[in-house]
Amino acid sequence: MSAFGQCPYSFVQFKEKYRTVLGKMKKINSSILVVDDQEEVLIAAKLILKRYFEKVIVLNDPRKLLATIADEAIEVVLLDMNFRVGYEDGKEGIYRLQEVREHFPLVKLILMTSYAQIERAVEGIKLGAIDYMMKPWENDKLIENIKQAVKQFRKSKGKSEETAASFYQGESDSIRGIYKMAERVAKTDANVLILGENGTGKYVLAEFIHQQSDRRKGPFIHVDLGSLNENLFESELFGYAKGAFTDANQDRPGRFEAANGGTIFLDEIGNVPMHLQTKLLQVIQSKKSIRLGESKARELDVRIITATNMDLADAVSKQLFREDLYYRINTISLEIPPLRERKEDLKGMIDFFLAHFADKYQMDVLLISAEVLEQLRQYNWPGNIRELQNRIERAVILADDTQIGLEALGINTEMLQLGADKDKTLSDIEKIKIEQTLAKHLGNISKTATELGLSRPALYRKMEKYGIQNK
């Protein structure tokens, strides 16, 4: 049972107190969800919040929490910690918090608690809630906390979009053909393998397929297998039972379970070691997973999309990748061409990113001259769209004129000449690019990997491949 206590104002006083000021305020275009089993709490919260936010949904049954978030595009959840008579330990609130974090990681949660449950609320903060409110709440603090939560949601969403290189499909025949095929494939549950170099937009295409499918209201779970520690592989993907290993203090579902009803996107699948590929194959093949420490198989209802920058067919021939896993994930394959092979899309992408970052940083939209655009067409763009995005953002921040030049983009004549040199192979270009970026960041691996759009392990592998010494 909730420990709301008495509201600090009667409903009549609420209306009188806020009518004059709030009537003139512009509402924030956001969807807020309040979850509590006490009707008076829901009424009071809605009465306050609807003056500030466009949509305020109230819910007295936490079992409908995930469905409501999906249906109403919720950005912030105000969540009570107790829902059953006689249970005041806050455990159900923690359970619901983790449930939301698994399925909707961008959604921001604020917990509602009593003084006696502060310790449990602090535990909730550690598990991903951004704040907690004491009951009865202070109205001004409640409103301010939710406003801050909305800002955090928008910031997190922006970062997620940027990670996916935002979205610009392009007008070239090659990319339009891929997206046309993706739209057809999306209507089925066929497994899809997306191929392409780093930074070409594999994440964007995977999310596009999810959004075009009948699963679009379900979760879209992205797993970067390239950065997943081998020791955590099974627990992260398949979950674990309480006591399965040291520090397993409670049951936890894996990423496959979190994707139930939606799509799981297994990125960099080519980096999975052979001994773990067998476990992955079993789950993909049977659509069942078993948590560590359990023997019970759990049914999965997920769409599986995978991606890699590796030549998996070659890896199969060299016995570095399981043939049966390759054919299991490769019902349909879509290969995204690198930016150097679709330079007709360059201007559209530049215009898109100029507008995007001008809006982000509240600046005037900059222009790019035909001369500079032609020079950029000579460049090979080894980092593909991700590199273009980063360079445009840099230019928007640093440019001191209405037009951007090569200097603001961080591109020099040597780099252009390298792009124009037809005798150099892609490997030559990649090696020189890595060496230049390492020198730029004084050998800092993390900064170099970030600029190149690589994980640290991937950068180390490429350095070893090209014999690059970090001095």
C-alpha positions as CSV (number, residue, x, y, z in Angstrom):
1,M,0.0,0.0,0.0
2,S,1.2,3.4,-0.8
3,A,2.3,5.8,1.9
4,F,1.0,9.0,0.4
5,G,-0.5,10.5,3.5
6,Q,-2.4,13.8,3.2
7,C,-2.1,16.0,0.1
8,P,-0.7,19.5,1.1
9,Y,-3.6,21.2,-0.7
10,S,-7.2,20.4,-1.4
11,F,-8.2,20.0,-5.1
12,V,-10.0,23.4,-4.9
13,Q,-6.8,25.0,-3.6
14,F,-4.8,23.4,-6.4
15,K,-7.0,25.1,-8.9
16,E,-7.0,28.5,-7.2
17,K,-3.2,28.4,-6.6
18,Y,-2.2,27.6,-10.1
19,R,-5.0,28.9,-12.4
20,T,-3.6,32.4,-13.0
21,V,0.0,31.5,-13.6
22,L,-0.3,28.2,-15.3
23,G,-3.1,29.3,-17.6
24,K,-0.6,31.5,-19.4
25,M,2.2,28.9,-19.6
26,K,3.0,26.9,-22.7
27,K,2.9,23.2,-21.9
28,I,5.9,20.9,-22.5
29,N,5.2,18.5,-25.3
30,S,5.9,15.3,-23.4
31,S,4.1,12.2,-22.2
32,I,4.3,11.5,-18.4
33,L,3.1,8.3,-16.7
34,V,2.2,8.2,-13.0
35,V,1.9,4.7,-11.5
36,D,0.3,4.2,-8.1
37,D,-2.4,2.1,-6.5
38,Q,-4.0,5.0,-4.6
39,E,-6.6,6.8,-6.6
40,E,-6.1,10.1,-4.7
41,V,-2.5,10.1,-5.6
42,L,-3.2,9.7,-9.3
43,I,-5.9,12.4,-9.2
44,A,-3.6,14.9,-7.4
45,A,-0.6,14.1,-9.7
46,K,-2.7,14.5,-12.8
47,L,-4.2,17.7,-11.6
48,I,-0.8,19.3,-11.1
49,L,1.1,17.9,-14.0
50,K,-1.5,18.4,-16.8
51,R,-0.9,22.1,-16.5
52,Y,2.7,21.7,-17.4
53,F,2.8,18.7,-19.8
54,E,0.8,17.9,-22.9
55,K,-0.1,14.3,-21.9
56,V,-0.3,12.9,-18.4
57,I,-1.4,9.2,-18.1
58,V,-2.2,7.6,-14.8
59,L,-2.1,3.9,-14.0
60,N,-3.1,1.9,-10.9
61,D,-2.0,-1.5,-12.2
62,P,1.8,-1.9,-12.6
63,R,1.3,-5.1,-14.7
64,K,0.2,-2.8,-17.6
65,L,3.3,-0.6,-17.2
66,L,5.3,-1.8,-20.2
67,A,2.3,-1.8,-22.6
68,T,1.4,1.7,-21.6
69,I,4.9,3.0,-22.1
70,A,4.9,1.5,-25.6
71,D,1.4,2.7,-26.6
72,E,1.7,6.2,-25.2
73,A,5.4,6.9,-26.1
74,I,6.1,7.7,-22.5
75,E,9.2,9.8,-21.7
76,V,9.1,9.9,-17.9
77,V,7.6,7.5,-15.3
78,L,6.7,8.6,-11.8
79,L,6.6,5.2,-10.0
80,D,5.4,4.2,-6.6
81,M,7.4,1.5,-4.8
82,N,4.6,-0.5,-3.2
83,F,1.4,-1.9,-4.7
84,R,0.2,-4.7,-2.5
85,V,-1.5,-4.5,0.9
86,G,0.8,-5.7,3.7
87,Y,4.0,-5.3,1.6
88,E,5.9,-2.1,2.4
89,D,9.4,-3.2,1.5
90,G,9.6,-1.5,-1.9
91,K,10.6,-4.8,-3.7
92,E,7.8,-4.5,-6.3
93,G,8.9,-1.0,-7.1
94,I,12.5,-2.2,-7.7
95,Y,11.2,-5.0,-9.8
96,R,9.1,-2.7,-12.0
97,L,12.1,-0.3,-12.2
98,Q,14.3,-3.0,-13.6
99,E,11.6,-4.2,-15.9
100,V,11.3,-0.7,-17.5
101,R,15.1,-0.3,-17.7
102,E,15.4,-3.6,-19.5
103,H,12.7,-2.9,-22.1
104,F,12.9,0.9,-22.4
105,P,16.4,2.0,-21.4
106,L,15.9,5.6,-22.5
107,V,12.7,6.2,-20.4
108,K,13.5,8.2,-17.2
109,L,12.1,7.0,-13.8
110,I,11.4,8.9,-10.6
111,L,10.4,6.8,-7.6
112,M,7.8,7.8,-5.0
113,T,8.5,6.6,-1.5
114,S,8.0,7.3,2.2
115,Y,10.7,8.2,4.7
116,A,10.8,4.5,5.9
117,Q,11.8,3.4,2.4
118,I,14.6,5.8,1.6
119,E,17.2,3.0,1.7
120,R,15.3,1.1,-0.9
121,A,14.8,4.3,-3.0
122,V,18.6,4.8,-2.9
123,E,19.0,1.2,-4.2
124,G,16.6,2.2,-7.0
125,I,18.9,5.1,-7.9
126,K,21.8,2.7,-8.2
127,L,19.7,0.5,-10.5
128,G,18.9,3.4,-12.9
129,A,16.2,5.7,-11.4
130,I,17.2,9.3,-11.8
131,D,15.6,10.5,-8.5
132,Y,13.1,9.8,-5.8
133,M,10.3,11.9,-4.3
134,M,9.1,11.8,-0.7
135,K,5.4,11.5,0.0
136,P,3.7,13.9,0.4
137,W,5.6,15.7,-2.3
138,E,6.3,19.4,-2.7
139,N,4.5,20.5,-5.8
140,D,7.2,22.8,-7.1
141,K,9.9,20.2,-6.6
142,L,7.8,17.5,-8.3
143,I,7.3,19.7,-11.4
144,E,11.0,20.7,-11.5
145,N,12.2,17.1,-11.2
146,I,9.9,15.9,-14.0
147,K,11.1,18.8,-16.2
148,Q,14.7,17.8,-15.6
149,A,13.8,14.2,-16.4
150,V,12.2,15.2,-19.7
151,K,15.4,17.1,-20.6
152,Q,17.5,14.1,-19.7
153,F,15.3,11.9,-21.8
154,R,15.6,14.2,-24.8
155,K,19.4,14.3,-24.3
156,S,19.6,10.5,-24.1
157,K,17.4,10.1,-27.1
158,G,19.6,12.6,-29.0
159,K,22.7,10.6,-28.2
160,S,21.0,7.4,-29.3
161,E,20.1,9.1,-32.6
162,E,23.6,10.4,-33.1
163,T,25.0,6.9,-32.4
164,A,22.8,5.7,-35.2
165,A,24.2,8.6,-37.4
166,S,20.7,10.1,-37.2
167,F,18.7,9.2,-40.3
168,Y,19.2,10.2,-43.9
169,Q,18.4,7.5,-46.4
170,G,20.0,9.1,-49.4
171,E,18.9,9.3,-53.1
172,S,21.5,7.0,-54.7
173,D,20.0,4.0,-56.5
174,S,22.1,1.6,-54.4
175,I,20.8,2.8,-51.0
176,R,17.3,3.3,-52.2
177,G,17.3,-0.3,-53.4
178,I,18.5,-1.5,-50.0
179,Y,15.8,0.4,-48.1
180,K,13.1,-0.8,-50.5
181,M,14.2,-4.4,-49.9
182,A,14.4,-3.7,-46.1
183,E,10.8,-2.4,-46.1
184,R,9.6,-5.7,-47.8
185,V,11.6,-7.9,-45.4
186,A,10.3,-5.9,-42.4
187,K,6.8,-7.3,-42.9
188,T,8.2,-10.8,-42.2
189,D,10.0,-12.3,-39.2
190,A,12.9,-13.5,-41.4
191,N,16.4,-13.3,-39.8
192,V,18.4,-10.4,-41.4
193,L,22.1,-10.1,-41.8
194,I,23.4,-6.5,-42.4
195,L,26.8,-6.2,-43.9
196,G,28.9,-3.1,-44.4
197,E,32.0,-1.2,-43.2
198,N,32.1,0.6,-39.9
199,G,30.1,3.8,-39.9
200,T,27.9,3.0,-43.0
201,G,24.7,3.0,-41.0
202,K,24.0,-0.7,-40.1
203,Y,22.3,0.4,-36.8
204,V,20.1,2.8,-38.7
205,L,19.0,0.1,-41.1
206,A,18.3,-2.4,-38.3
207,E,16.2,0.2,-36.5
208,F,14.4,1.1,-39.7
209,I,13.4,-2.6,-40.2
210,H,12.1,-2.7,-36.6
211,Q,10.1,0.4,-37.1
212,Q,8.5,-0.8,-40.4
213,S,7.6,-4.2,-38.8
214,D,4.5,-5.3,-36.8
215,R,6.9,-5.4,-33.8
216,R,7.5,-1.6,-33.8
217,K,5.6,-1.1,-30.5
218,G,7.8,-3.7,-28.8
219,P,11.4,-3.1,-27.6
220,F,14.4,-2.7,-29.9
221,I,17.4,-4.1,-28.0
222,H,20.9,-3.4,-29.4
223,V,23.7,-5.6,-28.2
224,D,27.3,-4.7,-29.3
225,L,28.9,-8.2,-29.3
226,G,32.2,-6.7,-30.2
227,S,32.5,-5.0,-26.8
228,L,30.9,-7.7,-24.7
229,N,33.4,-9.4,-22.4
230,E,33.5,-13.2,-23.0
231,N,33.0,-13.8,-19.3
232,L,29.7,-11.8,-19.4
233,F,28.5,-13.2,-22.7
234,E,26.0,-15.7,-21.4
235,S,24.8,-13.7,-18.4
236,E,24.2,-10.6,-20.5
237,L,22.4,-12.4,-23.4
238,F,20.6,-15.1,-21.6
239,G,20.2,-13.8,-18.0
240,Y,20.9,-15.6,-14.7
241,A,19.1,-17.0,-11.6
242,K,19.8,-15.8,-8.1
243,G,22.9,-17.6,-6.8
244,A,24.2,-18.6,-10.2
245,F,27.5,-17.0,-9.4
246,T,29.1,-14.6,-7.0
247,D,27.2,-11.3,-6.8
248,A,24.1,-12.8,-8.5
249,N,21.9,-11.5,-5.8
250,Q,18.6,-11.7,-7.7
251,D,17.1,-13.2,-10.8
252,R,17.9,-11.2,-14.0
253,P,16.5,-11.6,-17.5
254,G,19.0,-11.5,-20.4
255,R,18.9,-9.3,-23.5
256,F,17.0,-11.9,-25.5
257,E,14.2,-11.9,-22.9
258,A,14.2,-8.1,-22.8
259,A,13.6,-8.1,-26.5
260,N,10.4,-10.3,-26.2
261,G,7.7,-9.0,-28.5
262,G,10.2,-6.9,-30.4
263,T,13.6,-7.1,-32.1
264,I,17.1,-7.9,-30.9
265,F,20.0,-6.4,-32.9
266,L,23.2,-8.4,-32.5
267,D,25.9,-6.0,-33.8
268,E,29.4,-7.1,-34.7
269,I,28.4,-10.8,-34.7
270,G,31.6,-11.7,-36.5
271,N,33.6,-11.0,-33.3
272,V,31.9,-13.8,-31.3
273,P,34.5,-16.5,-30.5
274,M,33.8,-20.0,-31.9
275,H,33.1,-21.6,-28.5
276,L,30.3,-19.0,-27.8
277,Q,28.9,-19.2,-31.3
278,T,27.5,-22.7,-30.4
279,K,25.5,-21.2,-27.5
280,L,24.2,-18.4,-29.7
281,L,23.2,-20.8,-32.4
282,Q,21.1,-22.9,-30.0
283,V,19.1,-19.9,-28.9
284,I,18.6,-18.5,-32.4
285,Q,17.6,-21.9,-33.7
286,S,15.2,-22.9,-30.9
287,K,13.9,-19.5,-30.0
288,K,14.4,-20.6,-26.4
289,S,16.9,-19.4,-23.8
290,I,18.0,-20.8,-20.4
291,R,19.3,-18.5,-17.7
292,L,22.5,-19.3,-16.0
293,G,21.8,-21.4,-12.9
294,E,18.5,-22.7,-14.2
295,S,17.4,-25.7,-16.3
296,K,14.1,-24.2,-17.5
297,A,13.9,-23.1,-21.1
298,R,12.0,-19.9,-21.7
299,E,10.2,-19.3,-24.9
300,L,11.3,-16.3,-27.0
301,D,9.2,-14.2,-29.3
302,V,11.9,-12.1,-31.0
303,R,13.0,-10.9,-34.4
304,I,16.7,-11.4,-34.9
305,I,18.8,-8.9,-36.9
306,T,22.6,-9.3,-37.0
307,A,25.4,-7.1,-38.5
308,T,29.1,-7.3,-39.1
309,N,31.8,-5.5,-41.1
310,M,33.6,-8.9,-41.7
311,D,33.3,-11.2,-44.7
312,L,31.5,-14.0,-43.0
313,A,31.6,-16.3,-46.0
314,D,35.4,-16.0,-45.9
315,A,35.4,-16.6,-42.2
316,V,33.4,-19.7,-42.7
317,S,35.8,-21.0,-45.3
318,K,38.7,-20.4,-42.8
319,Q,36.7,-22.1,-40.0
320,L,36.6,-19.0,-38.0
321,F,32.8,-18.8,-38.1
322,R,30.3,-21.6,-37.8
323,E,28.7,-22.5,-41.2
324,D,25.4,-23.5,-39.6
325,L,25.2,-20.2,-37.6
326,Y,26.0,-18.3,-40.8
327,Y,23.1,-19.8,-42.7
328,R,20.8,-19.5,-39.7
329,I,21.3,-15.7,-39.4
330,N,21.5,-15.1,-43.2
331,T,18.0,-15.7,-44.4
332,I,18.1,-12.3,-46.0
333,S,21.3,-10.3,-46.3
334,L,21.6,-6.5,-47.0
335,E,24.9,-4.9,-47.8
336,I,25.3,-1.2,-47.3
337,P,27.8,0.4,-49.7
338,P,30.5,2.6,-48.2
339,L,30.2,6.4,-48.6
340,R,33.0,6.5,-51.2
341,E,30.7,4.4,-53.5
342,R,27.7,6.6,-53.2
343,K,29.1,10.1,-53.3
344,E,25.9,11.4,-55.0
345,D,24.5,11.3,-51.5
346,L,27.2,13.4,-50.1
347,K,25.5,16.8,-50.5
348,G,22.2,15.6,-49.1
349,M,23.9,14.2,-46.1
350,I,26.0,17.3,-45.5
351,D,22.8,19.5,-45.6
352,F,21.0,17.1,-43.3
353,F,23.8,17.1,-40.7
354,L,24.3,20.9,-41.0
355,A,20.6,21.4,-40.2
356,H,20.7,18.8,-37.4
357,F,23.6,20.3,-35.5
358,A,22.5,23.9,-36.1
359,D,19.3,22.9,-34.3
360,K,21.2,21.0,-31.6
361,Y,23.5,23.9,-30.8
362,Q,21.0,26.6,-31.5
363,M,23.1,28.2,-34.3
364,D,22.4,29.5,-37.7
365,V,22.5,26.9,-40.5
366,L,25.9,27.1,-42.2
367,L,26.5,26.8,-45.9
368,I,29.0,24.8,-48.0
369,S,30.3,26.1,-51.3
370,A,30.3,24.2,-54.5
371,E,34.1,24.3,-54.5
372,V,34.5,22.7,-51.0
373,L,31.8,20.2,-51.9
374,E,33.8,19.1,-55.0
375,Q,36.9,18.8,-52.9
376,L,35.0,16.6,-50.4
377,R,34.0,14.3,-53.2
378,Q,37.7,13.6,-53.8
379,Y,38.0,12.4,-50.2
380,N,37.6,8.6,-49.6
381,W,35.7,8.9,-46.3
382,P,37.3,5.8,-44.6
383,G,35.1,6.4,-41.6
384,N,32.0,6.6,-43.8
385,I,28.8,8.4,-42.6
386,R,29.9,8.4,-39.0
387,E,33.1,10.3,-39.9
388,L,31.1,12.7,-42.0
389,Q,28.7,13.3,-39.1
390,N,31.6,13.9,-36.7
391,R,33.4,16.3,-39.1
392,I,30.2,18.3,-39.7
393,E,29.5,18.6,-36.0
394,R,33.1,19.8,-35.5
395,A,32.7,22.4,-38.3
396,V,29.4,23.7,-36.9
397,I,31.0,24.3,-33.5
398,L,34.3,25.8,-34.8
399,A,33.3,27.7,-37.9
400,D,33.6,31.5,-37.5
401,D,32.0,32.3,-40.9
402,T,28.6,31.5,-42.5
403,Q,30.4,29.0,-44.8
404,I,32.4,26.0,-43.7
405,G,35.8,25.2,-45.2
406,L,38.1,22.3,-45.2
407,E,40.0,23.6,-42.1
408,A,36.8,23.6,-40.0
409,L,36.1,20.0,-41.2
410,G,39.6,18.9,-40.2
411,I,40.5,17.9,-43.7
412,N,43.8,18.9,-45.4
413,T,45.1,18.7,-48.9
414,E,47.2,15.7,-48.1
415,M,44.1,13.8,-47.1
416,L,42.4,14.8,-50.4
417,Q,45.4,13.7,-52.4
418,L,45.3,10.4,-50.6
419,G,41.7,10.0,-51.7
420,A,42.6,10.9,-55.3
421,D,45.4,8.4,-55.4
422,K,43.9,5.5,-57.3
423,D,46.9,3.3,-56.7
424,K,46.4,3.1,-53.0
425,T,44.3,0.3,-51.7
426,L,41.6,0.7,-49.0
427,S,43.9,-1.0,-46.5
428,D,46.6,1.7,-47.3
429,I,44.0,4.4,-46.7
430,E,42.8,2.8,-43.5
431,K,46.3,2.4,-42.1
432,I,47.3,6.0,-42.8
433,K,44.0,7.2,-41.3
434,I,44.6,5.3,-38.1
435,E,48.2,6.6,-37.9
436,Q,47.0,10.2,-38.5
437,T,44.3,9.9,-35.9
438,L,46.6,8.4,-33.3
439,A,49.1,11.2,-33.9
440,K,46.3,13.8,-33.6
441,H,45.3,12.4,-30.2
442,L,48.9,11.9,-29.0
443,G,48.5,8.1,-28.9
444,N,45.3,8.2,-26.8
445,I,43.5,4.9,-27.8
446,S,40.1,5.8,-26.4
447,K,39.9,9.1,-28.3
448,T,41.3,7.6,-31.5
449,A,38.8,4.7,-31.4
450,T,35.9,7.2,-30.8
451,E,36.8,9.4,-33.7
452,L,37.2,6.4,-36.0
453,G,34.0,4.9,-34.9
454,L,35.6,1.7,-33.5
455,S,35.6,-0.1,-30.2
456,R,39.0,-0.2,-28.4
457,P,39.4,-4.0,-29.1
458,A,38.6,-3.4,-32.8
459,L,41.2,-0.6,-33.0
460,Y,43.9,-2.8,-31.3
461,R,43.1,-5.6,-33.9
462,K,43.6,-3.2,-36.8
463,M,46.8,-1.8,-35.3
464,E,48.2,-5.3,-35.0
465,K,47.0,-6.1,-38.6
466,Y,48.8,-3.1,-40.1
467,G,51.8,-3.3,-37.7
468,I,51.1,0.1,-36.2
469,Q,53.1,0.9,-33.1
470,N,51.6,3.4,-30.6
471,K,54.6,5.5,-29.7
